[in-house]
């Protein structure tokens, strides 16, 4: 029993993790409020949650602010693009579906497919940005490719993000959880998958790099 309540015990570790997620959720929401900075805030959130999964978290606020400042420009540009594209395609979908105008039957299906692909890319883009230094174009491209090449995990990530809102819809008793960890709990659960995806990617990149080095040395 004493071990259960020990500072290094499983219960205290669990409670500490929850407290970190609540604090991170507060920071994320505050820096999402201006709307324009939401992309940087989400990137900073994923920086912290992936560090938490990898046991590298350190100070939550410090890691958050450092990542926020580092990725502010790129994350903001990407966020504006996400908002613009989402509004544009969703508006087109509403027009095609509810306007009463006779459009080709394949058009709503095509728009739905595009929206789903955009959503999958969106789920990856801020975690990818939090992990790798790259151009905006390559960040979006790599996010899309990762979401498709890891489709089973992508579907699981979508499910993770839907579980809490759906649960709250059926039971408002869960509203406090949504309020306290509505962003960070799904992000932390998703980061367990992202950490594995990134590790596998980095191992492949390292193997390719070693292979190129070996080829270069053999050509000498």
C-alpha positions as CSV (number, residue, x, y, z in Angstrom):
1,X,0.0,0.0,0.0
2,X,2.8,2.4,0.9
3,X,4.4,1.8,-2.6
4,X,1.1,2.8,-4.2
5,X,1.3,6.3,-2.7
6,X,5.0,6.6,-3.0
7,X,6.2,9.6,-5.0
8,X,7.7,7.3,-7.6
9,X,4.7,4.8,-7.4
10,X,2.2,4.2,-10.2
11,X,-0.6,6.1,-8.7
12,X,1.4,9.3,-8.1
13,X,3.0,9.0,-11.5
14,X,-0.5,8.7,-13.1
15,X,-1.8,11.7,-11.1
16,X,1.3,13.7,-12.1
17,X,0.7,12.9,-15.7
18,X,-2.9,14.0,-15.5
19,X,-1.8,17.3,-13.8
20,X,0.7,17.9,-16.6
21,X,-2.0,17.3,-19.3
22,X,-4.4,19.7,-17.5
23,X,-1.7,22.4,-17.3
24,X,-0.8,21.8,-21.0
25,X,-4.5,21.9,-22.0
26,X,-4.8,25.4,-20.3
27,X,-1.7,26.7,-22.1
28,X,-2.9,25.3,-25.4
29,X,-6.4,26.8,-25.1
30,X,-5.0,30.2,-24.0
31,X,-2.7,30.4,-27.0
32,X,-5.5,29.2,-29.4
33,X,-7.8,32.0,-28.3
34,X,-6.3,34.5,-30.8
35,X,-7.3,32.0,-33.5
36,X,-4.4,33.1,-35.7
37,X,-1.9,31.4,-33.3
38,X,-3.8,28.2,-33.0
39,X,-1.5,26.3,-35.3
40,X,1.6,27.3,-33.3
41,X,-0.3,26.3,-30.1
42,X,-1.2,22.9,-31.4
43,X,2.4,22.3,-32.6
44,X,3.7,23.3,-29.2
45,X,1.2,20.9,-27.6
46,X,2.4,18.0,-29.7
47,X,6.0,18.9,-29.0
48,X,5.2,18.4,-25.3
49,X,3.0,15.3,-25.6
50,X,5.5,13.5,-27.8
51,X,8.2,14.3,-25.3
52,X,6.0,13.0,-22.5
53,X,5.5,9.7,-24.4
54,X,9.3,9.4,-24.9
55,X,9.9,10.3,-21.2
56,X,11.6,13.5,-22.2
57,X,9.1,16.0,-21.0
58,X,11.1,18.2,-18.5
59,X,9.2,21.4,-17.7
60,X,5.9,21.6,-19.5
61,X,5.6,25.4,-19.8
62,X,9.2,25.8,-20.9
63,X,9.0,23.2,-23.6
64,X,5.6,24.6,-24.7
65,X,6.9,28.2,-25.0
66,X,10.1,27.2,-26.8
67,X,8.2,25.2,-29.4
68,X,5.6,27.9,-29.8
69,X,8.2,30.5,-30.6
70,X,10.3,28.2,-32.8
71,X,7.3,27.1,-35.0
72,X,5.2,30.3,-34.9
73,X,5.8,31.4,-38.5
74,X,5.5,28.1,-40.2
75,X,2.6,26.8,-38.0
76,X,0.7,30.1,-38.6
77,X,1.0,29.9,-42.3
78,X,0.0,26.2,-42.3
79,X,-3.0,26.9,-40.0
80,X,-4.3,29.7,-42.2
81,X,-4.0,27.4,-45.2
82,X,-5.9,24.6,-43.3
83,X,-8.7,27.0,-42.3
84,X,-9.0,28.5,-45.8
85,X,-9.0,25.1,-47.5
86,X,-11.4,23.6,-45.0
87,X,-13.9,26.4,-45.4
88,X,-13.6,26.4,-49.2
89,X,-14.1,22.6,-49.6
90,X,-16.8,22.4,-46.9
91,X,-18.7,25.3,-48.6
92,X,-18.4,23.4,-51.9
93,X,-19.7,20.3,-50.2
94,X,-22.7,22.1,-48.7
95,X,-23.6,23.7,-52.1
96,X,-23.3,20.4,-53.9
97,X,-25.3,18.5,-51.3
98,X,-28.0,20.9,-50.3
99,X,-28.4,23.5,-53.0
100,X,-30.9,21.4,-55.0
101,X,-28.8,22.0,-58.2
102,X,-28.3,18.8,-60.2
103,X,-24.6,18.1,-60.0
104,X,-22.9,14.9,-61.2
105,X,-23.4,12.1,-58.7
106,X,-19.7,11.5,-58.4
107,X,-19.0,15.1,-57.2
108,X,-20.2,14.7,-53.6
109,X,-18.2,11.5,-53.3
110,X,-15.1,13.2,-54.6
111,X,-15.5,16.2,-52.3
112,X,-16.0,13.8,-49.3
113,X,-12.8,12.0,-50.2
114,X,-10.9,15.2,-50.5
115,X,-12.2,16.4,-47.1
116,X,-11.2,13.1,-45.5
117,X,-7.7,13.2,-47.0
118,X,-7.4,16.8,-45.8
119,X,-8.4,15.8,-42.3
120,X,-5.9,12.9,-42.3
121,X,-3.2,15.3,-43.4
122,X,-4.3,17.9,-40.7
123,X,-4.0,15.2,-38.0
124,X,-0.3,14.7,-38.9
125,X,0.8,18.1,-39.9
126,X,1.3,19.7,-36.5
127,X,2.9,16.6,-34.9
128,X,5.3,16.4,-38.0
129,X,6.1,20.1,-37.7
130,X,6.8,19.7,-34.0
131,X,9.3,17.0,-34.7
132,X,11.1,18.0,-37.9
133,X,12.6,21.1,-39.4
134,X,11.5,21.4,-43.0
135,X,9.8,23.7,-45.6
136,X,6.1,24.2,-45.3
137,X,5.6,22.4,-48.6
138,X,7.5,19.3,-47.5
139,X,5.9,19.3,-44.1
140,X,2.4,19.1,-45.7
141,X,3.6,16.6,-48.3
142,X,5.2,14.4,-45.7
143,X,2.2,14.6,-43.4
144,X,0.0,13.4,-46.3
145,X,2.3,10.6,-47.2
146,X,2.6,9.5,-43.6
147,X,-1.1,9.5,-43.1
148,X,-1.6,7.3,-46.1
149,X,1.3,4.9,-45.5
150,X,0.2,4.4,-41.9
151,X,-3.5,4.1,-42.7
152,X,-4.5,1.7,-39.9
153,X,-2.8,4.0,-37.3
154,X,-4.4,7.0,-39.0
155,X,-7.8,5.5,-38.6
156,X,-7.0,4.8,-34.9
157,X,-5.9,8.4,-34.4
158,X,-9.2,9.6,-35.9
159,X,-11.1,7.3,-33.5
160,X,-9.0,8.6,-30.6
161,X,-10.0,12.2,-31.4
162,X,-13.7,11.2,-31.7
163,X,-14.0,9.1,-28.6
164,X,-14.2,12.0,-26.0
165,X,-16.7,14.2,-28.0
166,X,-18.9,11.3,-28.7
167,X,-18.8,10.2,-25.0
168,X,-19.7,13.7,-23.9
169,X,-22.6,13.8,-26.3
170,X,-24.1,10.7,-24.6
171,X,-23.1,11.7,-21.1
172,X,-22.7,15.3,-20.0
173,X,-21.1,14.0,-16.8
174,X,-17.9,13.7,-18.8
175,X,-17.9,17.5,-19.6
176,X,-15.3,18.2,-16.9
177,X,-12.8,15.9,-18.6
178,X,-13.5,17.7,-21.9
179,X,-13.0,21.0,-20.2
180,X,-9.8,20.0,-18.4
181,X,-8.1,17.7,-21.1
182,X,-10.2,18.0,-24.2
183,X,-7.2,18.8,-26.4
184,X,-4.3,17.2,-24.6
185,X,-5.8,13.8,-23.7
186,X,-6.4,12.8,-27.4
187,X,-3.1,14.4,-28.3
188,X,-1.2,12.4,-25.7
189,X,-3.0,9.1,-26.8
190,X,-2.2,10.0,-30.4
191,X,1.4,10.8,-29.6
192,X,1.9,7.2,-28.5
193,X,1.2,6.3,-32.2
194,X,3.1,9.3,-33.6
195,X,6.2,8.4,-31.5
196,X,6.2,4.9,-33.1
197,X,5.7,6.2,-36.6
198,X,8.5,8.8,-36.2
199,X,10.9,6.3,-34.7
200,X,10.3,3.9,-37.6
201,X,10.7,6.7,-40.1
202,X,13.9,7.9,-38.5
203,X,15.4,4.4,-38.4
204,X,14.7,4.1,-42.1
205,X,16.3,7.5,-42.8
206,X,19.3,6.4,-40.8
207,X,19.6,3.1,-42.8
208,X,19.3,5.0,-46.1
209,X,22.0,7.4,-44.9
210,X,24.3,4.6,-43.9
211,X,23.6,2.9,-47.2
212,X,24.5,6.0,-49.2
213,X,27.6,6.4,-47.1
214,X,28.7,2.9,-47.9
215,X,28.0,3.3,-51.6
216,X,30.1,6.6,-51.6
217,X,33.0,4.9,-49.8
218,X,32.9,1.9,-52.2
219,X,33.1,4.3,-55.2
220,X,36.3,5.9,-54.0
